[in-house]
Amino acid sequence: MGESAGQPVPPLTIDGHWAFDYTYYAGDAASRFFAELARGRIMGSRCPQCQRVLVPARGFCDACFVETTEWVEVSPHGTLETFTILTTSFPGLPEPPLVVGYVMLDGASSAVLNFVDGIDLADPDAAGAALLGRPPVTARFKDVGEGRITDFVFTLDEPA
Amino acid sequence: MLTQAPVTLYQGGVIRPVYLHGSAVSTTWRDASRSLTDLIFGCVQAALGDAGISAASLGAIVLAAHDLVDGRGLTNMVTAPAAAAYLKDETRLGDDGALAFVLGDARVRSGSADTCLVAAWGRASEGPIDEIAHALFDPFTARPLALTEIAVSGMRAARCLGDYPGYGRWRGGAAARRHDAAARRGHAAAPPGAPPADPSRVPPPAWPLVAGELPVWADMVAAVVLSSQPGPVRVAGVGMSTEPYDLGDRDLTGLTALRAASGQALTAAGVDVAGVEVLELDGLTLFDEALAAEAVGAAPRGEGMSLLANSDRVNPDGGGAAGYCAPAMGLVRIARAAGRLRADRRRDATTTRLALATGASVVAAQVQAAVVLEGA
């Protein structure tokens, strides 16, 4: 004979934590892209079929499904196509608020993401409104490159 | 040797028709009295009951879940039996529930199964949704730049505000309508304009997004039962499409994958979106829902937010404001659409209405699925 359910018990919860270390392989194309970045050059790869210059440079074109082997240096100047002002903090990353945006560099056919520096964020609404008009920006590189996407940030060509 | 066959659009109904017989959606938050498997079991049971069949009658199961969201490796191992998969033909997708629906439809339409259960879930209260979203982005070019799903929505919203005056003009009205609809369903996080009663239910915003435009996190489960036997709702057309992984290579406000997927589904159904009365469109934020309305052709470019502010046609139950957790949402949208069609038929048996439901994958809606349903 089975037991009755008895007195209700408080629901049990336990904490869990995943902490895994990964090693991500960048591959030849991305390795070269980041090596060039450390030297202050932003590189794209041209698709032989659609002729688009994809930045960051990559090994193949998604749309055409062909290898991209022609490397093209693009300008550090471009247009801030869109952005957002972040308020979320992540371990190991700069403290918010941060402006991050996609820039279409001159000579490129795809936009590249990075922080946009030097903007007064005391009034986020005012800062955001000033950036809506697709302002011109320029990539500003660190003095010593590390071969990472954070080797440069974008800065406005004219104050917001 | 394979030949290069011409590409043809999938034509619904060419092999076997597919009908939706039952559906259920479960929306809860931090109910510690129920485990994840309890939630799934309850919702699947409800869907089977709605369809009037037992688990033993199912020929196939298609499930959509995500290990990172569930916080369990090979999540479906523990959750599949709760979804009636014991000793069943089961397929697992680590992607949105609408994509699982398309696969389930294919199973029945092709004759490889007579009945198929499709289920999807996500329990936002168990894990750090924003941090999980961050982990899904590229480790070389996006994660170091703090990108999250909300951040991408923020960028879409900024572009909309810059390009289309209507987005700024109508966003308040659309948010209020969305909130009121969610409140009628009992799932609004807080009164409009007020901080959420439980701040953990709403993610931190990314400018220009404000609280009322963000999703309300919830523990979501959805389940539907498909069969080749005639039923209350017919699957008239389906479509799927995938965009590039790199966001810099996408049209962030054009949602080209959704445009393609909905076009496929509408063409297969032989209808124009103008003839579709019910639109259940997946979108992480209000701006994503507005852009989805444009992508499926329900509003001209730049006028999606106006449509949301002035019409109950899109997400009449509140969309993401009535509860959100990937990867359940596409199947939630499908279940809601089916429920609305069936309610309409009960009110008027002569009514035959159409619904379009969509679902988007993670990594900023890289993959989109669209489904056209017809009240049968």
Boltz contact constraints between the chains, C-beta under 6 A:
constraints:
  - contact:
      token1: [A, 11]
      token2: [B, 32]
      max_distance: 6.0
  - contact:
      token1: [A, 11]
      token2: [B, 33]
      max_distance: 6.0
  - contact:
      token1: [A, 13]
      token2: [B, 32]
      max_distance: 6.0
  - contact:
      token1: [A, 16]
      token2: [B, 71]
      max_distance: 6.0
  - contact:
      token1: [A, 24]
      token2: [B, 139]
      max_distance: 6.0
  - contact:
      token1: [A, 56]
      token2: [B, 141]
      max_distance: 6.0
  - contact:
      token1: [A, 62]
      token2: [B, 244]
      max_distance: 6.0
  - contact:
      token1: [A, 82]
      token2: [B, 155]
      max_distance: 6.0
  - contact:
      token1: [A, 82]
      token2: [B, 158]
      max_distance: 6.0
  - contact:
      token1: [A, 82]
      token2: [B, 159]
      max_distance: 6.0
  - contact:
      token1: [A, 83]
      token2: [B, 158]
      max_distance: 6.0
  - contact:
      token1: [A, 84]
      token2: [B, 151]
      max_distance: 6.0
  - contact:
      token1: [A, 84]
      token2: [B, 154]
      max_distance: 6.0
  - contact:
      token1: [A, 84]
      token2: [B, 155]
      max_distance: 6.0
  - contact:
      token1: [A, 84]
      token2: [B, 158]
      max_distance: 6.0
  - contact:
      token1: [A, 84]
      token2: [B, 206]
      max_distance: 6.0
  - contact:
      token1: [A, 84]
      token2: [B, 207]
      max_distance: 6.0
  - contact:
      token1: [A, 85]
      token2: [B, 207]
      max_distance: 6.0
  - contact:
      token1: [A, 86]
      token2: [B, 146]
      max_distance: 6.0
  - contact:
      token1: [A, 86]
      token2: [B, 151]
      max_distance: 6.0
  - contact:
      token1: [A, 86]
      token2: [B, 206]
      max_distance: 6.0
  - contact:
      token1: [A, 87]
      token2: [B, 204]
      max_distance: 6.0
  - contact:
      token1: [A, 88]
      token2: [B, 130]
      max_distance: 6.0
  - contact:
      token1: [A, 88]
      token2: [B, 204]
      max_distance: 6.0
  - contact:
      token1: [A, 90]
      token2: [B, 146]
      max_distance: 6.0
  - contact:
      token1: [A, 93]
      token2: [B, 146]
      max_distance: 6.0
  - contact:
      token1: [A, 100]
      token2: [B, 145]
      max_distance: 6.0
  - contact:
      token1: [A, 102]
      token2: [B, 248]
      max_distance: 6.0
  - contact:
      token1: [A, 110]
      token2: [B, 248]
      max_distance: 6.0
  - contact:
      token1: [A, 110]
      token2: [B, 249]
      max_distance: 6.0
  - contact:
      token1: [A, 111]
      token2: [B, 248]
      max_distance: 6.0
  - contact:
      token1: [A, 112]
      token2: [B, 248]
      max_distance: 6.0
  - contact:
      token1: [A, 113]
      token2: [B, 145]
      max_distance: 6.0
  - contact:
      token1: [A, 124]
      token2: [B, 207]
      max_distance: 6.0
  - contact:
      token1: [A, 128]
      token2: [B, 207]
      max_distance: 6.0
  - contact:
      token1: [A, 128]
      token2: [B, 208]
      max_distance: 6.0
  - contact:
      token1: [A, 132]
      token2: [B, 161]
      max_distance: 6.0
  - contact:
      token1: [A, 132]
      token2: [B, 162]
      max_distance: 6.0
  - contact:
      token1: [A, 149]
      token2: [B, 141]
      max_distance: 6.0
  - contact:
      token1: [A, 149]
      token2: [B, 144]
      max_distance: 6.0
  - contact:
      token1: [A, 150]
      token2: [B, 144]
      max_distance: 6.0
